[in-house]
Every structure is written in C-alpha cells, then in structure tokens.
C-alpha cells in the first residue's frame, strides 16, 4: 500500500524525523510519496521583501492566505526553496527523491479562483485579485511511474490553473488529492499529536474515527488550523484514500508511529451516509 506523507511547513514542525523515517520505509521497499507545505518560509520571505501578508476568513470559518500578485511571486520562490531543501535532505539519507511542484507534468490542476468569498466585520464580501485554485485533478500516472521506478516524489504547491497560470493551493488539500488519486494511506504530520476532543487538552486525543457519529464529533472538535486538516482528511477519503492519520511530526519515527497506533485515525467507514 502506498503511503502519502504531508510534512507541514510551520515553524514548529521539524522535518528531520520524518525524512529519516521515510528513508527507512523506502529502504524496506515501501512506496512513499511526500507533499510539503511552506507557510513559514513564505512568511519569512514576505517579511524580507517588506510585503505584509494578508489572511482572510471564509464564511464557514476557515482562515487562509490571500494571494495577490506580489504574494504569489514570493510564494513561488519560497516553495521552490523548500522543495529543493527537502529533496536534498532525502538524498543525503539515501532516498532517490525527485522534486516536483504541482505545475510539473500537470501534477495538480484545476480552475482558478480569481475572487473569494470572505467574512469581514461579520459581513460576507467578495475579495478579488486572488491567485489561488481549486484542485480538480491529479496526474496519478506521473506519480505511479516514479514510484514504480523506485523514486520518491516530493511535491508541493503551486498548482497549475486551467488558464495555464501557476496559483496557490493549500498543501493539506493537495496532499489529500494526491492520496486520493493513488488510493493511498495519508499521514498528515503536524505539531500536535492529533485531533483533540478538547483543543486545549492533549489528554483528549481522538484516537479512532470509524462511524458517522464519531466523524461528527471530530468535526465539532476541530478548530483553528486543525479545521483545514480535518477538511483535507474528508476530501482524501472522498477521493479514494484508504485511511487518513493526523499525527505529530516531531515524534520518534513519526510516520511509522502513525501507521501503528499514534495519532488520530480516520477511516472510510466514518463517511458512510454523509
């Protein structure tokens, strides 16, 4: 079974443990694909360029980056650096990694969203000038060919919009689309141990989600940045992923631990009748 690992780009996430763990899995013949974020790298570059980042809230409460033209240029540069550094780290530990953006080979494509619905001061508004896209398709054949030839694909945004322009897309949702296209298990590595029933209490980790009722409890519990990860998990399962695990990136052997019993395991059966 193929495993897709999403390595977060937040400052609190150290990719070193995941890189070494994935190297062990690949060395044992396990096919692994990697999708990465890069939020901290983008923010750092925007700061160096003296560009103020803009975040917006959608009407359903999800907070995300608004990507205007200047931000898109910085985003492309920063994500390219993150990808190169990650590929170099994998190759240093013996993994035959190949770096890709969602543009390469039309890996991740879909329609461009030039305007987004946002919530400002309690009112719904349309904000124009956005350079982001909605993922519609994944070139699974490209990834499968690389995996079959023994390569480990390492991919990240931007994606390719249907007008031929590279645009931003959320890395968690990109990982969900990739895992779905490959029918893979998706491991989303983040800076906490999983989804907590009480977001302020790590002792309330939700370990397994197998029924619609448990899924409802999961979505009710998720807030802040975790909302996007649960949304991505849902999309991955809807697209054909076999299982989604949200787990801690900074744990020992984080991917192996997640494939065992660590983290929050969300199963296909949780989406029945939803």
BELZIJO-V689520 format. One record per residue. N is the residue number from 0. RES is the residue in one small letter. BURIAL is b if it has 16 or more other ideal C-beta (glycine too) atoms within 10 Angstrom, else e. Layout:
BEGIN
{{N:RES:BURIAL} {N:RES:BURIAL}}
END
This chain:
BEGIN
{{0:x:e} {1:x:b} {2:x:b} {3:x:b} {4:x:b} {5:x:b} {6:x:b} {7:x:b} {8:x:b} {9:x:e} {10:x:e} {11:x:e} {12:x:b} {13:x:e} {14:x:b} {15:x:e} {16:x:b} {17:x:b} {18:x:b} {19:x:b} {20:x:b} {21:x:b} {22:x:b} {23:x:e} {24:x:b} {25:x:b} {26:x:e} {27:x:e} {28:x:e} {29:x:e} {30:x:b} {31:x:b} {32:x:b} {33:x:b} {34:x:b} {35:x:b} {36:x:b} {37:x:b} {38:x:b} {39:x:b} {40:x:b} {41:x:b} {42:x:b} {43:x:e} {44:x:b} {45:x:b} {46:x:e} {47:x:e} {48:x:e} {49:x:e} {50:x:e} {51:x:e} {52:x:e} {53:x:e} {54:x:e} {55:x:b} {56:x:e} {57:x:e} {58:x:e} {59:x:e} {60:x:e} {61:x:e} {62:x:e} {63:x:b} {64:x:b} {65:x:b} {66:x:b} {67:x:e} {68:x:e} {69:x:e} {70:x:b} {71:x:b} {72:x:e} {73:x:b} {74:x:b} {75:x:b} {76:x:e} {77:x:b} {78:x:b} {79:x:b} {80:x:e} {81:x:b} {82:x:b} {83:x:e} {84:x:e} {85:x:b} {86:x:b} {87:x:e} {88:x:b} {89:x:b} {90:x:b} {91:x:e} {92:x:b} {93:x:e} {94:x:b} {95:x:e} {96:x:b} {97:x:b} {98:x:b} {99:x:b} {100:x:b} {101:x:b} {102:x:b} {103:x:e} {104:x:b} {105:x:e} {106:x:b} {107:x:b} {108:x:b} {109:x:b} {110:x:e} {111:x:b} {112:x:b} {113:x:e} {114:x:e} {115:x:b} {116:x:e} {117:x:b} {118:x:b} {119:x:e} {120:x:e} {121:x:e} {122:x:e} {123:x:e} {124:x:e} {125:x:e} {126:x:e} {127:x:e} {128:x:e} {129:x:b} {130:x:b} {131:x:b} {132:x:b} {133:x:e} {134:x:b} {135:x:e} {136:x:e} {137:x:b} {138:x:b} {139:x:b} {140:x:e} {141:x:b} {142:x:b} {143:x:b} {144:x:e} {145:x:b} {146:x:b} {147:x:e} {148:x:e} {149:x:e} {150:x:b} {151:x:b} {152:x:b} {153:x:b} {154:x:b} {155:x:b} {156:x:b} {157:x:b} {158:x:b} {159:x:b} {160:x:b} {161:x:e} {162:x:e} {163:x:e} {164:x:e} {165:x:b} {166:x:b} {167:x:b} {168:x:b} {169:x:b} {170:x:b} {171:x:b} {172:x:b} {173:x:b} {174:x:b} {175:x:b} {176:x:b} {177:x:b} {178:x:b} {179:x:b} {180:x:b} {181:x:b} {182:x:e} {183:x:b} {184:x:b} {185:x:b} {186:x:b} {187:x:b} {188:x:b} {189:x:b} {190:x:e} {191:x:b} {192:x:b} {193:x:b} {194:x:b} {195:x:b} {196:x:e} {197:x:e} {198:x:e} {199:x:e} {200:x:e} {201:x:e} {202:x:e} {203:x:e} {204:x:b} {205:x:b} {206:x:e} {207:x:e} {208:x:b} {209:x:e} {210:x:e} {211:x:e} {212:x:e} {213:x:e} {214:x:b} {215:x:e} {216:x:e} {217:x:b} {218:x:b} {219:x:e} {220:x:b} {221:x:b} {222:x:e} {223:x:e} {224:x:b} {225:x:b} {226:x:e} {227:x:b} {228:x:b} {229:x:b} {230:x:b} {231:x:b} {232:x:b} {233:x:b} {234:x:b} {235:x:b} {236:x:b} {237:x:e} {238:x:b} {239:x:e} {240:x:b} {241:x:b} {242:x:b} {243:x:b} {244:x:b} {245:x:b} {246:x:b} {247:x:b} {248:x:b} {249:x:b} {250:x:b} {251:x:e} {252:x:b} {253:x:b} {254:x:b} {255:x:b} {256:x:b} {257:x:b} {258:x:b} {259:x:e} {260:x:e} {261:x:b} {262:x:b} {263:x:b} {264:x:b} {265:x:b} {266:x:b} {267:x:e} {268:x:e} {269:x:b} {270:x:b} {271:x:e} {272:x:e} {273:x:e}}
END
